Amino acid sequence: MWRDEKFPLVSVTPLYGFSSDADRIDLGDIASIARISDEKLQVLDADDVFMQHIRLYQPQHLLWKIVYLSPDAVTSIRKLAEESATDIWRGPGEGALSAFVSPVSQLLRAFHLFKPGRFVAGDTSFFVPMQETGCNTLSLSRCSEMAIDFQFVQQYSPHYQFNSAEVSFFLSFINEFYTAWPTLQKYPQIDLALHRYAKESAMYGESVDLMISLEALLVPEEEGIAYRLSQRVANLLGPDAASRKELFRRIRDCYSLRSKIVHGAKFKEKELNAAQQLDWLREITRRVLLSVMALATEMDLGSDFYASLNDMCFDDDLRRSIQAKASRLLHC
């Protein structure tokens, strides 16, 4: 496991509601996913905090990732882990070890975006395997945006399927995602939208997060939000007039649901129907996210961008051009 006299820093993240056609999937030199097994987990002490956690909430699979560190870096990590009273791994750009947390966080975001489904990841254990068995977690870190409600997971059974035949497509997707990321960081609305999309929350609360994600991406204006949002989602994703009309109606109903939740108003029939369509809204949000991310690498997301989203309903050539550019990251 050692490489050029460097120590491996291993991260392992539990995946819930995850299924695959293989017991183990290798993602090149990026990471691997394996079905949970006692044999694989023997590297950690039976009383380790991570082991206690997954015995209480057992995942279906584990995501493994390794980076290699110098002996001095390992010593520094151990000292920080022992002395820090706070989570030294917390958040991109925060804490001494964010350089190791960020790659895991980005990988989890890539899985969220790659295909439809609910990708649910628990807290990540970071450890240095100084021996074959009985190692201990240096720090247990939340690398995703999720605050998992395990009762919600049990009740609603979120599902994300990733098969071995998809590996090459995923590696292509993640390469494009990582390549685009430096450009995307110029736009705080994209980071906000990603954060809101990747959260796991209660059924009604989630519709608010998803609509905030869509608003952040498509509507900088403070007035006429429901109309503008519905129109721009329809123009961006609708391949024909009938589908655009249907998208406009359904997004408008979802916005009405969001408003009723925020203001504590009583639901009407259309809001009750919209509340049952959260999986559809999640998929629409994913597709809009990827579309705007692709467009951000080709044009500035300023006033001209939003004007173009409006004009697409009048200009077929403009709509075809923008939709073609927007589809670059849409593998599924």
C-alpha positions as CSV (number, residue, x, y, z in Angstrom):
1,M,0.0,0.0,0.0
2,W,3.0,2.3,0.5
3,R,4.2,4.3,-2.5
4,D,7.6,5.9,-2.8
5,E,8.1,5.9,1.0
6,K,4.9,7.8,1.4
7,F,2.0,6.9,3.7
8,P,-1.5,6.3,2.4
9,L,-4.3,8.4,3.9
10,V,-7.4,6.4,3.4
11,S,-11.0,7.8,3.3
12,V,-14.0,5.6,3.5
13,T,-17.6,6.9,3.0
14,P,-20.8,4.9,3.6
15,L,-23.3,4.9,0.8
16,Y,-27.0,4.3,1.6
17,G,-29.6,3.0,-0.9
18,F,-26.8,2.3,-3.3
19,S,-26.9,-0.7,-5.6
20,S,-24.6,-2.2,-8.3
21,D,-24.1,-5.2,-10.5
22,A,-20.6,-5.8,-9.1
23,D,-19.2,-6.4,-5.6
24,R,-16.4,-3.9,-6.4
25,I,-16.1,-1.2,-9.0
26,D,-12.7,0.5,-9.6
27,L,-12.9,4.1,-10.8
28,G,-9.4,4.2,-12.4
29,D,-7.0,5.7,-9.9
30,I,-9.6,8.0,-8.4
31,A,-11.4,5.7,-6.0
32,S,-13.3,2.4,-5.7
33,I,-16.7,1.3,-4.5
34,A,-17.2,-2.0,-2.7
35,R,-20.1,-3.9,-1.2
36,I,-19.8,-3.7,2.6
37,S,-18.0,-6.6,4.2
38,D,-16.5,-7.5,7.5
39,E,-13.3,-8.6,5.8
40,K,-12.7,-5.2,4.2
41,L,-13.4,-3.3,7.4
42,Q,-11.0,-5.3,9.5
43,V,-8.4,-2.6,8.9
44,L,-10.3,-0.5,11.4
45,D,-10.6,-1.3,15.1
46,A,-13.9,-2.9,16.1
47,D,-14.5,-0.1,18.6
48,D,-13.5,2.7,16.2
49,V,-16.0,5.5,16.0
50,F,-16.7,4.9,12.3
51,M,-17.3,1.2,13.0
52,Q,-19.8,2.1,15.7
53,H,-21.6,4.4,13.4
54,I,-22.0,2.0,10.5
55,R,-23.1,-0.8,12.9
56,L,-25.9,1.5,14.0
57,Y,-26.8,2.6,10.4
58,Q,-25.5,0.0,8.0
59,P,-24.8,1.1,4.4
60,Q,-25.0,-1.1,1.4
61,H,-21.6,0.0,-0.1
62,L,-18.5,1.9,0.8
63,L,-16.6,4.5,-1.2
64,W,-12.8,4.1,-0.7
65,K,-10.2,6.8,-1.7
66,I,-6.5,7.0,-1.1
67,V,-4.0,9.8,-1.2
68,Y,-0.3,9.5,-0.3
69,L,1.5,11.7,2.2
70,S,5.0,12.3,3.4
71,P,5.9,11.0,7.0
72,D,6.0,14.7,8.2
73,A,2.5,15.3,6.8
74,V,1.2,12.2,8.7
75,T,2.8,13.4,11.9
76,S,1.2,16.8,11.5
77,I,-2.2,15.2,10.9
78,R,-2.0,13.1,14.0
79,K,-1.0,16.1,16.1
80,L,-3.9,18.2,14.8
81,A,-6.3,15.4,15.3
82,E,-5.3,14.9,18.9
83,E,-5.1,18.6,19.8
84,S,-8.1,20.1,17.9
85,A,-11.3,20.5,19.8
86,T,-13.1,21.2,16.5
87,D,-13.5,19.3,13.3
88,I,-10.2,20.1,11.5
89,W,-11.6,18.7,8.3
90,R,-14.6,20.9,8.0
91,G,-15.5,22.6,4.7
92,P,-13.6,23.5,1.5
93,G,-11.0,26.1,2.4
94,E,-11.6,25.7,6.2
95,G,-9.4,23.8,8.5
96,A,-5.9,22.4,8.2
97,L,-6.8,19.3,6.1
98,S,-9.3,20.8,3.6
99,A,-6.9,19.7,0.8
100,F,-7.8,16.1,1.6
101,V,-11.5,16.7,2.2
102,S,-12.1,18.6,-1.0
103,P,-11.3,15.8,-3.4
104,V,-13.8,13.5,-1.5
105,S,-16.4,16.3,-1.5
106,Q,-16.0,16.9,-5.3
107,L,-16.3,13.2,-6.0
108,L,-19.5,13.0,-4.0
109,R,-20.9,16.0,-5.9
110,A,-20.0,14.3,-9.2
111,F,-22.0,11.2,-8.2
112,H,-25.0,13.5,-7.3
113,L,-24.9,15.1,-10.8
114,F,-23.9,12.1,-13.0
115,K,-27.3,10.5,-13.2
116,P,-30.9,10.5,-11.8
117,G,-31.4,9.0,-8.4
118,R,-30.8,9.8,-4.7
119,F,-27.2,9.5,-3.9
120,V,-26.9,9.4,-0.1
121,A,-23.5,9.5,1.6
122,G,-22.7,9.4,5.3
123,D,-19.8,10.8,7.2
124,T,-16.3,9.9,6.0
125,S,-13.6,8.3,8.1
126,F,-10.0,9.4,7.4
127,F,-7.3,7.1,8.7
128,V,-3.7,6.0,8.1
129,P,-3.3,2.2,7.9
130,M,-0.2,1.8,9.9
131,Q,-1.0,-1.8,10.4
132,E,-3.2,-4.4,8.6
133,T,-5.9,-4.4,11.3
134,G,-7.1,-2.4,14.2
135,C,-6.5,1.1,12.9
136,N,-8.4,4.1,14.3
137,T,-10.2,7.0,12.6
138,L,-8.2,10.2,12.7
139,S,-11.2,12.3,12.0
140,L,-14.8,11.6,11.1
141,S,-15.8,14.3,8.6
142,R,-19.0,15.3,6.7
143,C,-17.6,15.7,3.2
144,S,-21.0,16.1,1.6
145,E,-23.7,18.7,2.0
146,M,-26.0,16.2,3.5
147,A,-27.4,16.1,7.0
148,I,-28.9,12.6,6.8
149,D,-32.2,11.8,8.4
150,F,-31.8,8.0,8.8
151,Q,-35.5,7.7,9.6
152,F,-36.2,9.4,6.2
153,V,-33.8,6.9,4.5
154,Q,-35.6,3.9,6.0
155,Q,-39.1,5.3,5.3
156,Y,-38.6,6.5,1.7
157,S,-35.8,4.1,0.6
158,P,-33.8,6.4,-1.7
159,H,-32.1,4.6,-4.5
160,Y,-29.0,5.2,-6.6
161,Q,-27.9,2.5,-9.1
162,F,-24.4,2.5,-10.5
163,N,-23.3,-0.4,-12.7
164,S,-19.8,-1.5,-14.0
165,A,-20.8,-0.6,-17.6
166,E,-21.2,3.1,-16.5
167,V,-17.6,3.5,-15.3
168,S,-16.2,4.8,-18.6
169,F,-19.0,7.3,-18.9
170,F,-18.5,8.4,-15.3
171,L,-14.8,8.9,-15.8
172,S,-15.5,11.0,-18.9
173,F,-18.1,13.0,-17.0
174,I,-15.8,13.6,-13.9
175,N,-13.0,14.7,-16.2
176,E,-15.2,17.3,-17.8
177,F,-16.6,18.3,-14.4
178,Y,-13.2,18.8,-12.8
179,T,-11.9,20.7,-15.9
180,A,-14.9,23.1,-15.7
181,W,-14.7,23.6,-12.0
182,P,-12.2,26.5,-11.9
183,T,-14.5,28.5,-14.3
184,L,-17.6,27.5,-12.3
185,Q,-16.1,28.9,-9.1
186,K,-16.5,32.4,-10.5
187,Y,-20.2,32.0,-10.0
188,P,-21.4,31.8,-6.4
189,Q,-25.0,31.0,-7.6
190,I,-23.7,27.6,-9.0
191,D,-22.1,26.7,-5.7
192,L,-25.3,27.6,-3.9
193,A,-27.4,25.6,-6.3
194,L,-25.1,22.6,-6.0
195,H,-25.3,22.8,-2.2
196,R,-29.1,23.0,-2.1
197,Y,-29.5,20.2,-4.6
198,A,-27.1,17.9,-2.8
199,K,-28.9,18.3,0.6
200,E,-31.1,15.5,2.0
201,S,-34.0,16.9,4.0
202,A,-37.6,16.3,4.9
203,M,-40.1,15.8,2.0
204,Y,-41.6,19.2,2.0
205,G,-38.4,21.0,3.0
206,E,-36.7,19.5,0.0
207,S,-38.9,21.2,-2.4
208,V,-37.8,24.6,-1.0
209,D,-34.2,23.6,-1.4
210,L,-34.7,22.5,-5.0
211,M,-36.6,25.7,-5.9
212,I,-33.9,27.8,-4.3
213,S,-31.4,26.0,-6.5
214,L,-33.3,26.7,-9.6
215,E,-33.9,30.4,-8.7
216,A,-30.2,30.9,-8.0
217,L,-29.3,29.6,-11.4
218,L,-31.9,31.2,-13.5
219,V,-33.6,34.2,-11.8
220,P,-31.4,37.1,-10.5
221,E,-34.4,39.4,-10.7
222,E,-36.5,40.2,-7.6
223,E,-39.8,40.5,-9.3
224,G,-41.9,38.1,-11.4
225,I,-39.9,35.2,-10.2
226,A,-42.5,32.4,-10.7
227,Y,-43.1,33.4,-14.4
228,R,-39.4,34.0,-15.2
229,L,-38.3,30.7,-13.6
230,S,-41.0,28.6,-15.3
231,Q,-40.3,30.2,-18.7
232,R,-36.5,29.8,-18.5
233,V,-36.6,26.2,-17.3
234,A,-39.0,25.4,-20.2
235,N,-36.9,27.2,-22.7
236,L,-33.7,25.6,-21.5
237,L,-34.9,22.0,-21.3
238,G,-38.0,21.7,-23.6
239,P,-37.3,20.1,-27.0
240,D,-40.6,21.1,-28.5
241,A,-43.6,23.4,-27.8
242,A,-45.7,20.8,-26.0
243,S,-42.9,19.8,-23.6
244,R,-42.1,23.5,-22.9
245,K,-45.7,24.2,-22.1
246,E,-45.9,21.2,-19.7
247,L,-42.6,22.2,-18.1
248,F,-43.8,25.8,-17.6
249,R,-47.0,24.6,-15.9
250,R,-45.3,22.1,-13.6
251,I,-42.5,24.4,-12.5
252,R,-45.1,27.1,-11.8
253,D,-47.0,24.7,-9.6
254,C,-43.7,23.7,-7.8
255,Y,-43.0,27.4,-7.1
256,S,-46.5,27.7,-5.7
257,L,-45.8,24.8,-3.4
258,R,-42.5,26.4,-2.3
259,S,-44.3,29.7,-1.5
260,K,-47.0,27.9,0.5
261,I,-44.4,26.1,2.6
262,V,-42.4,29.2,3.3
263,H,-45.4,31.3,4.2
264,G,-47.2,28.5,6.1
265,A,-50.3,28.7,3.9
266,K,-52.8,25.9,3.3
267,F,-52.2,23.7,0.3
268,K,-54.6,23.6,-2.6
269,E,-54.9,20.6,-4.9
270,K,-52.1,21.7,-7.3
271,E,-49.7,22.1,-4.4
272,L,-50.6,18.6,-3.0
273,N,-50.0,17.2,-6.5
274,A,-46.6,19.0,-6.8
275,A,-45.6,17.7,-3.4
276,Q,-45.8,14.2,-4.8
277,Q,-43.5,15.0,-7.7
278,L,-40.2,15.6,-5.8
279,D,-38.3,13.0,-7.7
280,W,-39.3,14.7,-11.0
281,L,-38.3,18.1,-9.5
282,R,-34.9,16.7,-8.4
283,E,-34.2,15.5,-11.9
284,I,-35.2,18.8,-13.5
285,T,-32.9,20.6,-11.0
286,R,-30.1,18.2,-11.9
287,R,-30.5,18.8,-15.6
288,V,-30.7,22.6,-15.2
289,L,-27.6,22.6,-13.0
290,L,-25.6,20.6,-15.6
291,S,-27.0,22.8,-18.4
292,V,-26.0,26.1,-16.7
293,M,-22.6,24.6,-15.7
294,A,-21.9,23.7,-19.4
295,L,-23.1,27.1,-20.6
296,A,-20.9,28.9,-18.0
297,T,-17.8,27.5,-19.7
298,E,-18.9,29.0,-23.0
299,M,-20.4,32.4,-22.0
300,D,-20.6,34.8,-19.1
301,L,-23.6,34.3,-16.9
302,G,-24.5,38.0,-16.9
303,S,-27.6,39.9,-18.1
304,D,-27.1,38.8,-21.7
305,F,-27.4,35.2,-20.6
306,Y,-30.7,35.7,-18.9
307,A,-32.0,37.7,-21.8
308,S,-31.1,34.8,-24.1
309,L,-33.1,32.4,-21.9
310,N,-36.1,34.7,-22.5
311,D,-35.5,35.1,-26.2
312,M,-35.3,31.4,-26.9
313,C,-39.0,31.1,-27.0
314,F,-39.0,33.5,-30.1
315,D,-35.9,32.3,-31.9
316,D,-35.7,28.6,-32.9
317,D,-32.1,28.9,-34.0
318,L,-31.0,30.5,-30.7
319,R,-32.8,27.8,-28.8
320,R,-31.2,25.0,-30.7
321,S,-27.8,26.6,-30.3
322,I,-28.1,27.1,-26.5
323,Q,-29.6,23.7,-25.9
324,A,-26.8,22.0,-27.8
325,K,-24.2,23.8,-25.7
326,A,-26.1,23.1,-22.5
327,S,-26.3,19.3,-23.2
328,R,-22.5,18.8,-23.0
329,L,-22.5,17.5,-19.4
330,L,-25.8,15.6,-19.7
331,H,-24.6,12.0,-20.0
332,C,-27.8,10.5,-18.6
